[in-house]
Amino acid sequence: MVTMEELREMDCSVLKRLMNRDENGGGAGGSGSHGALGLPSGGKCLLLDCRPFLAHSAGYIRGSVNVRCNTIVRRRAKGSVSLEQILPAEEEVRARLRSGLYSAVIVYDERSPRAESLREDSTVSLVVQALRRNAERTDICLLKGGYERFSSEYPEFCSKTKALAAIPPPVPPSATEPLDLGCSSCGTPLHDQGGPVEILPFLYLGSAYHAARRDMLDTLGITALLNVSSDCPNHFEGHYQYKCIPVEDNHKADISSWFMEAIEYIDAVKDCRGRVLVHCQAGISRSATICLAYLMMKKRVRLEEAFEFVKQRRSIISPNFSFMGQLLQFESQPFESLHLMNILAHP
């Protein structure tokens, strides 16, 4: 059990002062010096958000890093998580922690008021244990009242999900400017939304109709498209980067063999500071499956959590039964071995 004596607590007002100090470039001091807050003054603090991915995506304390400590991570860790498991994509953060370059690490969950109220198997407890093994020289504190209290007292220091920028409504093509969508099923379904939806700042999900609307793509800053179909055309090959995954939307299709290739493509676009639209025909099954696989691997979340996250943004998603089964299998595999499997599947 993480007790009061083992884990220091920090009031929300103290965190606010620390954030002001870091943002204003203050806190300079010699090695080992301590400021009025009782914490080392010679480096920036690290904020670790120990809440689930969905909660962090909806709102978080500015500058915080969301740890990955869901059921998959816990099962594979067998009760003792590592920095690589809880911060899989934060190599620089891990290096700074091991080098003692943070003046303090502040962990927070949704609303825990005291350290003594934390359960031994809570995410905060597991994260604190990992920090103690790998960042012995760093002070670790629990934010009293968690995100709920801090966001209510200091909302200006928090970021919340913003509504997407308005997409121009579809304009019926005139007789002199026909819009050739190339396949009969690529027109706007009656149940479709007005435009592609943002899954992550660099990842969008939509339909073939959206992929045929250059005004929509340019409004969102799309630079690349991932076409998850075998019959929808790439309309603007001279203007955007394209990649095709030729799978059908039926129970016989093996979409999982393309997961790693799709994930690597999305990451390549992200690394170039671009934005990618993943689409199929209706933006309901195939393209949604690819986005779910990306979230599961890169954000280390379970299928259930990823599905709810995407569905909140595009309510009509519905991967077919076979695709859901393939996603469940993907969830159960160690991600470290998937790259090799992808090489074997696509030599």
Disulfide bonds with the S-S distance in Angstrom:
Cys183-Cys186 2.11
